[in-house]
Amino acid sequence: KEGAREIHCRLLPLINLETHPFMRYILQRRGVFTSLEERTPPGALALDAADCREISTLLRAIENDINGFPFIGDE
């Protein structure tokens, strides 16, 4: 239980960030998308440079738990 609780505590901040722009950014980091361009502007949910840095910090906290889907680059 303690191990599961520890992983949950590291994943929860990323789960809380889940929005359409966040998912597009993650897919770009994984190499699925080459661009973050969208047909419709993301509006208030758009990610800025500070958001991307925070996501990178949160991903580093779980990098040893993700071995099947590496993330490209580190913003």
mmCIF file of the N, C-alpha and C atoms, coordinates in Angstrom:
data_MODEL
# 
_entry.id   MODEL 
# 
loop_
_atom_site.group_PDB 
_atom_site.id 
_atom_site.type_symbol 
_atom_site.label_atom_id 
_atom_site.label_alt_id 
_atom_site.label_comp_id 
_atom_site.label_asym_id 
_atom_site.label_entity_id 
_atom_site.label_seq_id 
_atom_site.pdbx_PDB_ins_code 
_atom_site.Cartn_x 
_atom_site.Cartn_y 
_atom_site.Cartn_z 
_atom_site.occupancy 
_atom_site.B_iso_or_equiv 
_atom_site.pdbx_formal_charge 
_atom_site.auth_seq_id 
_atom_site.auth_comp_id 
_atom_site.auth_asym_id 
_atom_site.auth_atom_id 
_atom_site.pdbx_PDB_model_num 
ATOM 1   N N  . LYS A 1 1  ? 0.813  -1.190 0.000   1.00 0.00 ? 1  LYS A N  1 
ATOM 2   C CA . LYS A 1 1  ? 0.000  0.000  0.000   1.00 0.00 ? 1  LYS A CA 1 
ATOM 3   C C  . LYS A 1 1  ? 0.861  1.260  0.000   1.00 0.00 ? 1  LYS A C  1 
ATOM 4   N N  . GLU A 1 2  ? 1.948  1.224  0.748   1.00 0.00 ? 2  GLU A N  1 
ATOM 5   C CA . GLU A 1 2  ? 2.782  2.426  0.857   1.00 0.00 ? 2  GLU A CA 1 
ATOM 6   C C  . GLU A 1 2  ? 3.407  2.789  -0.484  1.00 0.00 ? 2  GLU A C  1 
ATOM 7   N N  . GLY A 1 3  ? 3.839  1.778  -1.244  1.00 0.00 ? 3  GLY A N  1 
ATOM 8   C CA . GLY A 1 3  ? 4.407  2.041  -2.565  1.00 0.00 ? 3  GLY A CA 1 
ATOM 9   C C  . GLY A 1 3  ? 3.389  2.644  -3.515  1.00 0.00 ? 3  GLY A C  1 
ATOM 10  N N  . ALA A 1 4  ? 2.174  2.125  -3.475  1.00 0.00 ? 4  ALA A N  1 
ATOM 11  C CA . ALA A 1 4  ? 1.104  2.665  -4.316  1.00 0.00 ? 4  ALA A CA 1 
ATOM 12  C C  . ALA A 1 4  ? 0.775  4.095  -3.918  1.00 0.00 ? 4  ALA A C  1 
ATOM 13  N N  . ARG A 1 5  ? 0.766  4.370  -2.625  1.00 0.00 ? 5  ARG A N  1 
ATOM 14  C CA . ARG A 1 5  ? 0.481  5.714  -2.134  1.00 0.00 ? 5  ARG A CA 1 
ATOM 15  C C  . ARG A 1 5  ? 1.573  6.692  -2.599  1.00 0.00 ? 5  ARG A C  1 
ATOM 16  N N  . GLU A 1 6  ? 2.814  6.248  -2.572  1.00 0.00 ? 6  GLU A N  1 
ATOM 17  C CA . GLU A 1 6  ? 3.933  7.091  -3.004  1.00 0.00 ? 6  GLU A CA 1 
ATOM 18  C C  . GLU A 1 6  ? 3.819  7.438  -4.492  1.00 0.00 ? 6  GLU A C  1 
ATOM 19  N N  . ILE A 1 7  ? 3.531  6.448  -5.315  1.00 0.00 ? 7  ILE A N  1 
ATOM 20  C CA . ILE A 1 7  ? 3.356  6.698  -6.754  1.00 0.00 ? 7  ILE A CA 1 
ATOM 21  C C  . ILE A 1 7  ? 2.163  7.622  -6.989  1.00 0.00 ? 7  ILE A C  1 
ATOM 22  N N  . HIS A 1 8  ? 1.082  7.387  -6.284  1.00 0.00 ? 8  HIS A N  1 
ATOM 23  C CA . HIS A 1 8  ? -0.100 8.231  -6.426  1.00 0.00 ? 8  HIS A CA 1 
ATOM 24  C C  . HIS A 1 8  ? 0.234  9.690  -6.102  1.00 0.00 ? 8  HIS A C  1 
ATOM 25  N N  . CYS A 1 9  ? 0.984  9.916  -5.046  1.00 0.00 ? 9  CYS A N  1 
ATOM 26  C CA . CYS A 1 9  ? 1.348  11.287 -4.655  1.00 0.00 ? 9  CYS A CA 1 
ATOM 27  C C  . CYS A 1 9  ? 2.200  11.967 -5.722  1.00 0.00 ? 9  CYS A C  1 
ATOM 28  N N  . ARG A 1 10 ? 3.022  11.198 -6.434  1.00 0.00 ? 10 ARG A N  1 
ATOM 29  C CA . ARG A 1 10 ? 3.833  11.784 -7.501  1.00 0.00 ? 10 ARG A CA 1 
ATOM 30  C C  . ARG A 1 10 ? 3.020  12.009 -8.768  1.00 0.00 ? 10 ARG A C  1 
ATOM 31  N N  . LEU A 1 11 ? 2.027  11.180 -9.022  1.00 0.00 ? 11 LEU A N  1 
ATOM 32  C CA . LEU A 1 11 ? 1.208  11.298 -10.232 1.00 0.00 ? 11 LEU A CA 1 
ATOM 33  C C  . LEU A 1 11 ? 0.076  12.306 -10.107 1.00 0.00 ? 11 LEU A C  1 
ATOM 34  N N  . LEU A 1 12 ? -0.427 12.514 -8.914  1.00 0.00 ? 12 LEU A N  1 
ATOM 35  C CA . LEU A 1 12 ? -1.594 13.369 -8.724  1.00 0.00 ? 12 LEU A CA 1 
ATOM 36  C C  . LEU A 1 12 ? -1.440 14.773 -9.312  1.00 0.00 ? 12 LEU A C  1 
ATOM 37  N N  . PRO A 1 13 ? -0.294 15.444 -9.148  1.00 0.00 ? 13 PRO A N  1 
ATOM 38  C CA . PRO A 1 13 ? -0.180 16.777 -9.766  1.00 0.00 ? 13 PRO A CA 1 
ATOM 39  C C  . PRO A 1 13 ? -0.338 16.742 -11.288 1.00 0.00 ? 13 PRO A C  1 
ATOM 40  N N  . LEU A 1 14 ? 0.158  15.688 -11.934 1.00 0.00 ? 14 LEU A N  1 
ATOM 41  C CA . LEU A 1 14 ? -0.013 15.564 -13.382 1.00 0.00 ? 14 LEU A CA 1 
ATOM 42  C C  . LEU A 1 14 ? -1.466 15.285 -13.748 1.00 0.00 ? 14 LEU A C  1 
ATOM 43  N N  . ILE A 1 15 ? -2.120 14.454 -12.967 1.00 0.00 ? 15 ILE A N  1 
ATOM 44  C CA . ILE A 1 15 ? -3.533 14.148 -13.217 1.00 0.00 ? 15 ILE A CA 1 
ATOM 45  C C  . ILE A 1 15 ? -4.365 15.418 -13.099 1.00 0.00 ? 15 ILE A C  1 
ATOM 46  N N  . ASN A 1 16 ? -4.048 16.249 -12.114 1.00 0.00 ? 16 ASN A N  1 
ATOM 47  C CA . ASN A 1 16 ? -4.785 17.499 -11.920 1.00 0.00 ? 16 ASN A CA 1 
ATOM 48  C C  . ASN A 1 16 ? -4.594 18.478 -13.068 1.00 0.00 ? 16 ASN A C  1 
ATOM 49  N N  . LEU A 1 17 ? -3.516 18.337 -13.814 1.00 0.00 ? 17 LEU A N  1 
ATOM 50  C CA . LEU A 1 17 ? -3.235 19.235 -14.937 1.00 0.00 ? 17 LEU A CA 1 
ATOM 51  C C  . LEU A 1 17 ? -3.899 18.795 -16.242 1.00 0.00 ? 17 LEU A C  1 
ATOM 52  N N  . GLU A 1 18 ? -4.524 17.628 -16.256 1.00 0.00 ? 18 GLU A N  1 
ATOM 53  C CA . GLU A 1 18 ? -5.059 17.086 -17.508 1.00 0.00 ? 18 GLU A CA 1 
ATOM 54  C C  . GLU A 1 18 ? -6.098 17.995 -18.145 1.00 0.00 ? 18 GLU A C  1 
ATOM 55  N N  . THR A 1 19 ? -5.710 18.565 -19.260 1.00 0.00 ? 19 THR A N  1 
ATOM 56  C CA . THR A 1 19 ? -6.582 19.359 -20.122 1.00 0.00 ? 19 THR A CA 1 
ATOM 57  C C  . THR A 1 19 ? -6.216 18.994 -21.554 1.00 0.00 ? 19 THR A C  1 
ATOM 58  N N  . HIS A 1 20 ? -6.978 19.467 -22.503 1.00 0.00 ? 20 HIS A N  1 
ATOM 59  C CA . HIS A 1 20 ? -6.651 19.182 -23.900 1.00 0.00 ? 20 HIS A CA 1 
ATOM 60  C C  . HIS A 1 20 ? -5.260 19.720 -24.268 1.00 0.00 ? 20 HIS A C  1 
ATOM 61  N N  . PRO A 1 21 ? -4.920 20.987 -23.942 1.00 0.00 ? 21 PRO A N  1 
ATOM 62  C CA . PRO A 1 21 ? -3.575 21.464 -24.255 1.00 0.00 ? 21 PRO A CA 1 
ATOM 63  C C  . PRO A 1 21 ? -2.472 20.663 -23.551 1.00 0.00 ? 21 PRO A C  1 
ATOM 64  N N  . PHE A 1 22 ? -2.732 20.241 -22.321 1.00 0.00 ? 22 PHE A N  1 
ATOM 65  C CA . PHE A 1 22 ? -1.755 19.430 -21.591 1.00 0.00 ? 22 PHE A CA 1 
ATOM 66  C C  . PHE A 1 22 ? -1.513 18.117 -22.324 1.00 0.00 ? 22 PHE A C  1 
ATOM 67  N N  . MET A 1 23 ? -2.575 17.444 -22.735 1.00 0.00 ? 23 MET A N  1 
ATOM 68  C CA . MET A 1 23 ? -2.427 16.162 -23.426 1.00 0.00 ? 23 MET A CA 1 
ATOM 69  C C  . MET A 1 23 ? -1.705 16.331 -24.757 1.00 0.00 ? 23 MET A C  1 
ATOM 70  N N  . ARG A 1 24 ? -2.008 17.403 -25.485 1.00 0.00 ? 24 ARG A N  1 
ATOM 71  C CA . ARG A 1 24 ? -1.293 17.669 -26.746 1.00 0.00 ? 24 ARG A CA 1 
ATOM 72  C C  . ARG A 1 24 ? 0.192  17.878 -26.476 1.00 0.00 ? 24 ARG A C  1 
ATOM 73  N N  . TYR A 1 25 ? 0.506  18.595 -25.406 1.00 0.00 ? 25 TYR A N  1 
ATOM 74  C CA . TYR A 1 25 ? 1.903  18.843 -25.049 1.00 0.00 ? 25 TYR A CA 1 
ATOM 75  C C  . TYR A 1 25 ? 2.606  17.530 -24.699 1.00 0.00 ? 25 TYR A C  1 
ATOM 76  N N  . ILE A 1 26 ? 1.963  16.691 -23.921 1.00 0.00 ? 26 ILE A N  1 
ATOM 77  C CA . ILE A 1 26 ? 2.539  15.397 -23.550 1.00 0.00 ? 26 ILE A CA 1 
ATOM 78  C C  . ILE A 1 26 ? 2.765  14.553 -24.802 1.00 0.00 ? 26 ILE A C  1 
ATOM 79  N N  . LEU A 1 27 ? 1.792  14.535 -25.701 1.00 0.00 ? 27 LEU A N  1 
ATOM 80  C CA . LEU A 1 27 ? 1.950  13.757 -26.933 1.00 0.00 ? 27 LEU A CA 1 
ATOM 81  C C  . LEU A 1 27 ? 3.079  14.320 -27.799 1.00 0.00 ? 27 LEU A C  1 
ATOM 82  N N  . GLN A 1 28 ? 3.268  15.623 -27.787 1.00 0.00 ? 28 GLN A N  1 
ATOM 83  C CA . GLN A 1 28 ? 4.396  16.201 -28.517 1.00 0.00 ? 28 GLN A CA 1 
ATOM 84  C C  . GLN A 1 28 ? 5.706  15.770 -27.859 1.00 0.00 ? 28 GLN A C  1 
ATOM 85  N N  . ARG A 1 29 ? 5.761  15.803 -26.530 1.00 0.00 ? 29 ARG A N  1 
ATOM 86  C CA . ARG A 1 29 ? 6.966  15.381 -25.823 1.00 0.00 ? 29 ARG A CA 1 
ATOM 87  C C  . ARG A 1 29 ? 7.295  13.918 -26.104 1.00 0.00 ? 29 ARG A C  1 
ATOM 88  N N  . ARG A 1 30 ? 6.269  13.107 -26.349 1.00 0.00 ? 30 ARG A N  1 
ATOM 89  C CA . ARG A 1 30 ? 6.478  11.692 -26.640 1.00 0.00 ? 30 ARG A CA 1 
ATOM 90  C C  . ARG A 1 30 ? 6.768  11.447 -28.111 1.00 0.00 ? 30 ARG A C  1 
ATOM 91  N N  . GLY A 1 31 ? 6.733  12.505 -28.932 1.00 0.00 ? 31 GLY A N  1 
ATOM 92  C CA . GLY A 1 31 ? 7.049  12.358 -30.340 1.00 0.00 ? 31 GLY A CA 1 
ATOM 93  C C  . GLY A 1 31 ? 5.872  12.015 -31.228 1.00 0.00 ? 31 GLY A C  1 
ATOM 94  N N  . VAL A 1 32 ? 4.662  12.011 -30.683 1.00 0.00 ? 32 VAL A N  1 
ATOM 95  C CA . VAL A 1 32 ? 3.470  11.698 -31.471 1.00 0.00 ? 32 VAL A CA 1 
ATOM 96  C C  . VAL A 1 32 ? 3.103  12.878 -32.364 1.00 0.00 ? 32 VAL A C  1 
ATOM 97  N N  . PHE A 1 33 ? 3.130  14.083 -31.811 1.00 0.00 ? 33 PHE A N  1 
ATOM 98  C CA . PHE A 1 33 ? 2.849  15.304 -32.571 1.00 0.00 ? 33 PHE A CA 1 
ATOM 99  C C  . PHE A 1 33 ? 4.158  16.051 -32.811 1.00 0.00 ? 33 PHE A C  1 
ATOM 100 N N  . THR A 1 34 ? 4.259  16.697 -33.970 1.00 0.00 ? 34 THR A N  1 
ATOM 101 C CA . THR A 1 34 ? 5.436  17.518 -34.247 1.00 0.00 ? 34 THR A CA 1 
ATOM 102 C C  . THR A 1 34 ? 5.177  18.977 -33.903 1.00 0.00 ? 34 THR A C  1 
ATOM 103 N N  . SER A 1 35 ? 3.919  19.330 -33.676 1.00 0.00 ? 35 SER A N  1 
ATOM 104 C CA . SER A 1 35 ? 3.546  20.715 -33.424 1.00 0.00 ? 35 SER A CA 1 
ATOM 105 C C  . SER A 1 35 ? 2.409  20.756 -32.410 1.00 0.00 ? 35 SER A C  1 
ATOM 106 N N  . LEU A 1 36 ? 2.279  21.896 -31.757 1.00 0.00 ? 36 LEU A N  1 
ATOM 107 C CA . LEU A 1 36 ? 1.162  22.098 -30.838 1.00 0.00 ? 36 LEU A CA 1 
ATOM 108 C C  . LEU A 1 36 ? 0.059  22.924 -31.485 1.00 0.00 ? 36 LEU A C  1 
ATOM 109 N N  . GLU A 1 37 ? 0.177  23.183 -32.777 1.00 0.00 ? 37 GLU A N  1 
ATOM 110 C CA . GLU A 1 37 ? -0.834 23.951 -33.499 1.00 0.00 ? 37 GLU A CA 1 
ATOM 111 C C  . GLU A 1 37 ? -2.179 23.227 -33.445 1.00 0.00 ? 37 GLU A C  1 
ATOM 112 N N  . GLU A 1 38 ? -3.233 24.010 -33.212 1.00 0.00 ? 38 GLU A N  1 
ATOM 113 C CA . GLU A 1 38 ? -4.587 23.459 -33.165 1.00 0.00 ? 38 GLU A CA 1 
ATOM 114 C C  . GLU A 1 38 ? -5.479 24.268 -34.082 1.00 0.00 ? 38 GLU A C  1 
ATOM 115 N N  . ARG A 1 39 ? -6.582 23.669 -34.509 1.00 0.00 ? 39 ARG A N  1 
ATOM 116 C CA . ARG A 1 39 ? -7.555 24.385 -35.324 1.00 0.00 ? 39 ARG A CA 1 
ATOM 117 C C  . ARG A 1 39 ? -8.283 25.438 -34.501 1.00 0.00 ? 39 ARG A C  1 
ATOM 118 N N  . THR A 1 40 ? -8.544 25.121 -33.244 1.00 0.00 ? 40 THR A N  1 
ATOM 119 C CA . THR A 1 40 ? -9.230 26.044 -32.345 1.00 0.00 ? 40 THR A CA 1 
ATOM 120 C C  . THR A 1 40 ? -8.260 26.469 -31.254 1.00 0.00 ? 40 THR A C  1 
ATOM 121 N N  . PRO A 1 41 ? -8.138 27.756 -30.990 1.00 0.00 ? 41 PRO A N  1 
ATOM 122 C CA . PRO A 1 41 ? -7.217 28.196 -29.934 1.00 0.00 ? 41 PRO A CA 1 
ATOM 123 C C  . PRO A 1 41 ? -7.604 27.617 -28.570 1.00 0.00 ? 41 PRO A C  1 
ATOM 124 N N  . PRO A 1 42 ? -6.628 27.244 -27.742 1.00 0.00 ? 42 PRO A N  1 
ATOM 125 C CA . PRO A 1 42 ? -6.911 26.655 -26.437 1.00 0.00 ? 42 PRO A CA 1 
ATOM 126 C C  . PRO A 1 42 ? -7.467 27.656 -25.418 1.00 0.00 ? 42 PRO A C  1 
ATOM 127 N N  . GLY A 1 43 ? -7.364 28.940 -25.694 1.00 0.00 ? 43 GLY A N  1 
ATOM 128 C CA . GLY A 1 43 ? -7.932 29.949 -24.792 1.00 0.00 ? 43 GLY A CA 1 
ATOM 129 C C  . GLY A 1 43 ? -7.293 29.942 -23.427 1.00 0.00 ? 43 GLY A C  1 
ATOM 130 N N  . ALA A 1 44 ? -8.114 30.000 -22.395 1.00 0.00 ? 44 ALA A N  1 
ATOM 131 C CA . ALA A 1 44 ? -7.635 30.111 -21.018 1.00 0.00 ? 44 ALA A CA 1 
ATOM 132 C C  . ALA A 1 44 ? -6.838 28.891 -20.573 1.00 0.00 ? 44 ALA A C  1 
ATOM 133 N N  . LEU A 1 45 ? -7.015 27.761 -21.254 1.00 0.00 ? 45 LEU A N  1 
ATOM 134 C CA . LEU A 1 45 ? -6.308 26.547 -20.861 1.00 0.00 ? 45 LEU A CA 1 
ATOM 135 C C  . LEU A 1 45 ? -4.930 26.437 -21.502 1.00 0.00 ? 45 LEU A C  1 
ATOM 136 N N  . ALA A 1 46 ? -4.553 27.406 -22.328 1.00 0.00 ? 46 ALA A N  1 
ATOM 137 C CA . ALA A 1 46 ? -3.264 27.355 -23.025 1.00 0.00 ? 46 ALA A CA 1 
ATOM 138 C C  . ALA A 1 46 ? -2.116 27.244 -22.026 1.00 0.00 ? 46 ALA A C  1 
ATOM 139 N N  . LEU A 1 47 ? -1.102 26.487 -22.401 1.00 0.00 ? 47 LEU A N  1 
ATOM 140 C CA . LEU A 1 47 ? 0.077  26.326 -21.566 1.00 0.00 ? 47 LEU A CA 1 
ATOM 141 C C  . LEU A 1 47 ? 1.084  27.415 -21.917 1.00 0.00 ? 47 LEU A C  1 
ATOM 142 N N  . ASP A 1 48 ? 1.716  27.981 -20.903 1.00 0.00 ? 48 ASP A N  1 
ATOM 143 C CA . ASP A 1 48 ? 2.786  28.937 -21.155 1.00 0.00 ? 48 ASP A CA 1 
ATOM 144 C C  . ASP A 1 48 ? 4.116  28.272 -20.778 1.00 0.00 ? 48 ASP A C  1 
ATOM 145 N N  . ALA A 1 49 ? 5.205  29.007 -20.914 1.00 0.00 ? 49 ALA A N  1 
ATOM 146 C CA . ALA A 1 49 ? 6.534  28.449 -20.644 1.00 0.00 ? 49 ALA A CA 1 
ATOM 147 C C  . ALA A 1 49 ? 6.656  27.954 -19.207 1.00 0.00 ? 49 ALA A C  1 
ATOM 148 N N  . ALA A 1 50 ? 6.064  28.672 -18.259 1.00 0.00 ? 50 ALA A N  1 
ATOM 149 C CA . ALA A 1 50 ? 6.122  28.245 -16.852 1.00 0.00 ? 50 ALA A CA 1 
ATOM 150 C C  . ALA A 1 50 ? 5.380  26.923 -16.651 1.00 0.00 ? 50 ALA A C  1 
ATOM 151 N N  . ASP A 1 51 ? 4.246  26.752 -17.337 1.00 0.00 ? 51 ASP A N  1 
ATOM 152 C CA . ASP A 1 51 ? 3.509  25.485 -17.255 1.00 0.00 ? 51 ASP A CA 1 
ATOM 153 C C  . ASP A 1 51 ? 4.368  24.339 -17.771 1.00 0.00 ? 51 ASP A C  1 
ATOM 154 N N  . CYS A 1 52 ? 5.036  24.561 -18.894 1.00 0.00 ? 52 CYS A N  1 
ATOM 155 C CA . CYS A 1 52 ? 5.870  23.518 -19.489 1.00 0.00 ? 52 CYS A CA 1 
ATOM 156 C C  . CYS A 1 52 ? 7.037  23.159 -18.575 1.00 0.00 ? 52 CYS A C  1 
ATOM 157 N N  . ARG A 1 53 ? 7.632  24.151 -17.922 1.00 0.00 ? 53 ARG A N  1 
ATOM 158 C CA . ARG A 1 53 ? 8.707  23.868 -16.967 1.00 0.00 ? 53 ARG A CA 1 
ATOM 159 C C  . ARG A 1 53 ? 8.186  23.049 -15.783 1.00 0.00 ? 53 ARG A C  1 
ATOM 160 N N  . GLU A 1 54 ? 6.999  23.391 -15.294 1.00 0.00 ? 54 GLU A N  1 
ATOM 161 C CA . GLU A 1 54 ? 6.409  22.652 -14.170 1.00 0.00 ? 54 GLU A CA 1 
ATOM 162 C C  . GLU A 1 54 ? 6.093  21.209 -14.576 1.00 0.00 ? 54 GLU A C  1 
ATOM 163 N N  . ILE A 1 55 ? 5.578  21.030 -15.767 1.00 0.00 ? 55 ILE A N  1 
ATOM 164 C CA . ILE A 1 55 ? 5.297  19.676 -16.257 1.00 0.00 ? 55 ILE A CA 1 
ATOM 165 C C  . ILE A 1 55 ? 6.594  18.881 -16.327 1.00 0.00 ? 55 ILE A C  1 
ATOM 166 N N  . SER A 1 56 ? 7.669  19.498 -16.812 1.00 0.00 ? 56 SER A N  1 
ATOM 167 C CA . SER A 1 56 ? 8.963  18.812 -16.873 1.00 0.00 ? 56 SER A CA 1 
ATOM 168 C C  . SER A 1 56 ? 9.429  18.398 -15.484 1.00 0.00 ? 56 SER A C  1 
ATOM 169 N N  . THR A 1 57 ? 9.256  19.265 -14.505 1.00 0.00 ? 57 THR A N  1 
ATOM 170 C CA . THR A 1 57 ? 9.627  18.945 -13.122 1.00 0.00 ? 57 THR A CA 1 
ATOM 171 C C  . THR A 1 57 ? 8.809  17.764 -12.612 1.00 0.00 ? 57 THR A C  1 
ATOM 172 N N  . LEU A 1 58 ? 7.511  17.788 -12.878 1.00 0.00 ? 58 LEU A N  1 
ATOM 173 C CA . LEU A 1 58 ? 6.637  16.695 -12.425 1.00 0.00 ? 58 LEU A CA 1 
ATOM 174 C C  . LEU A 1 58 ? 6.965  15.388 -13.139 1.00 0.00 ? 58 LEU A C  1 
ATOM 175 N N  . LEU A 1 59 ? 7.328  15.456 -14.416 1.00 0.00 ? 59 LEU A N  1 
ATOM 176 C CA . LEU A 1 59 ? 7.705  14.247 -15.147 1.00 0.00 ? 59 LEU A CA 1 
ATOM 177 C C  . LEU A 1 59 ? 9.000  13.652 -14.615 1.00 0.00 ? 59 LEU A C  1 
ATOM 178 N N  . ARG A 1 60 ? 9.935  14.508 -14.208 1.00 0.00 ? 60 ARG A N  1 
ATOM 179 C CA . ARG A 1 60 ? 11.185 13.994 -13.633 1.00 0.00 ? 60 ARG A CA 1 
ATOM 180 C C  . ARG A 1 60 ? 10.911 13.208 -12.346 1.00 0.00 ? 60 ARG A C  1 
ATOM 181 N N  . ALA A 1 61 ? 9.874  13.585 -11.619 1.00 0.00 ? 61 ALA A N  1 
ATOM 182 C CA . ALA A 1 61 ? 9.536  12.880 -10.375 1.00 0.00 ? 61 ALA A CA 1 
ATOM 183 C C  . ALA A 1 61 ? 9.043  11.466 -10.623 1.00 0.00 ? 61 ALA A C  1 
ATOM 184 N N  . ILE A 1 62 ? 8.568  11.194 -11.839 1.00 0.00 ? 62 ILE A N  1 
ATOM 185 C CA . ILE A 1 62 ? 8.049  9.850  -12.144 1.00 0.00 ? 62 ILE A CA 1 
ATOM 186 C C  . ILE A 1 62 ? 8.841  9.151  -13.248 1.00 0.00 ? 62 ILE A C  1 
ATOM 187 N N  . GLU A 1 63 ? 9.973  9.728  -13.674 1.00 0.00 ? 63 GLU A N  1 
ATOM 188 C CA . GLU A 1 63 ? 10.700 9.192  -14.818 1.00 0.00 ? 63 GLU A CA 1 
ATOM 189 C C  . GLU A 1 63 ? 11.131 7.737  -14.628 1.00 0.00 ? 63 GLU A C  1 
ATOM 190 N N  . ASN A 1 64 ? 11.418 7.311  -13.429 1.00 0.00 ? 64 ASN A N  1 
ATOM 191 C CA . ASN A 1 64 ? 11.822 5.926  -13.202 1.00 0.00 ? 64 ASN A CA 1 
ATOM 192 C C  . ASN A 1 64 ? 10.639 4.962  -13.232 1.00 0.00 ? 64 ASN A C  1 
ATOM 193 N N  . ASP A 1 65 ? 9.427  5.503  -13.188 1.00 0.00 ? 65 ASP A N  1 
ATOM 194 C CA . ASP A 1 65 ? 8.224  4.673  -13.236 1.00 0.00 ? 65 ASP A CA 1 
ATOM 195 C C  . ASP A 1 65 ? 7.704  4.503  -14.664 1.00 0.00 ? 65 ASP A C  1 
ATOM 196 N N  . ILE A 1 66 ? 8.240  5.278  -15.604 1.00 0.00 ? 66 ILE A N  1 
ATOM 197 C CA . ILE A 1 66 ? 7.769  5.245  -16.991 1.00 0.00 ? 66 ILE A CA 1 
ATOM 198 C C  . ILE A 1 66 ? 8.890  4.703  -17.856 1.00 0.00 ? 66 ILE A C  1 
ATOM 199 N N  . ASN A 1 67 ? 8.794  3.434  -18.226 1.00 0.00 ? 67 ASN A N  1 
ATOM 200 C CA . ASN A 1 67 ? 9.846  2.883  -19.058 1.00 0.00 ? 67 ASN A CA 1 
ATOM 201 C C  . ASN A 1 67 ? 9.349  2.474  -20.440 1.00 0.00 ? 67 ASN A C  1 
ATOM 202 N N  . GLY A 1 68 ? 8.054  2.443  -20.653 1.00 0.00 ? 68 GLY A N  1 
ATOM 203 C CA . GLY A 1 68 ? 7.530  2.054  -21.956 1.00 0.00 ? 68 GLY A CA 1 
ATOM 204 C C  . GLY A 1 68 ? 7.275  3.221  -22.878 1.00 0.00 ? 68 GLY A C  1 
ATOM 205 N N  . PHE A 1 69 ? 7.157  4.423  -22.341 1.00 0.00 ? 69 PHE A N  1 
ATOM 206 C CA . PHE A 1 69 ? 6.823  5.597  -23.131 1.00 0.00 ? 69 PHE A CA 1 
ATOM 207 C C  . PHE A 1 69 ? 7.725  6.759  -22.731 1.00 0.00 ? 69 PHE A C  1 
ATOM 208 N N  . PRO A 1 70 ? 8.962  6.771  -23.237 1.00 0.00 ? 70 PRO A N  1 
ATOM 209 C CA . PRO A 1 70 ? 9.860  7.857  -22.844 1.00 0.00 ? 70 PRO A CA 1 
ATOM 210 C C  . PRO A 1 70 ? 9.407  9.213  -23.391 1.00 0.00 ? 70 PRO A C  1 
ATOM 211 N N  . PHE A 1 71 ? 9.793  10.247 -22.706 1.00 0.00 ? 71 PHE A N  1 
ATOM 212 C CA . PHE A 1 71 ? 9.480  11.603 -23.119 1.00 0.00 ? 71 PHE A CA 1 
ATOM 213 C C  . PHE A 1 71 ? 10.689 12.198 -23.814 1.00 0.00 ? 71 PHE A C  1 
ATOM 214 N N  . ILE A 1 72 ? 10.442 12.844 -24.938 1.00 0.00 ? 72 ILE A N  1 
ATOM 215 C CA . ILE A 1 72 ? 11.507 13.444 -25.732 1.00 0.00 ? 72 ILE A CA 1 
ATOM 216 C C  . ILE A 1 72 ? 11.728 14.864 -25.226 1.00 0.00 ? 72 ILE A C  1 
ATOM 217 N N  . GLY A 1 73 ? 12.982 15.229 -25.092 1.00 0.00 ? 73 GLY A N  1 
ATOM 218 C CA . GLY A 1 73 ? 13.309 16.599 -24.717 1.00 0.00 ? 73 GLY A CA 1 
ATOM 219 C C  . GLY A 1 73 ? 12.948 16.917 -23.280 1.00 0.00 ? 73 GLY A C  1 
ATOM 220 N N  . ASP A 1 74 ? 13.412 18.043 -22.870 1.00 0.00 ? 74 ASP A N  1 
ATOM 221 C CA . ASP A 1 74 ? 13.130 18.512 -21.518 1.00 0.00 ? 74 ASP A CA 1 
ATOM 222 C C  . ASP A 1 74 ? 13.011 20.009 -21.600 1.00 0.00 ? 74 ASP A C  1 
ATOM 223 N N  . GLU A 1 75 ? 11.805 20.487 -21.555 1.00 0.00 ? 75 GLU A N  1 
ATOM 224 C CA . GLU A 1 75 ? 11.549 21.916 -21.732 1.00 0.00 ? 75 GLU A CA 1 
ATOM 225 C C  . GLU A 1 75 ? 11.960 22.673 -20.494 1.00 0.00 ? 75 GLU A C  1 
# 
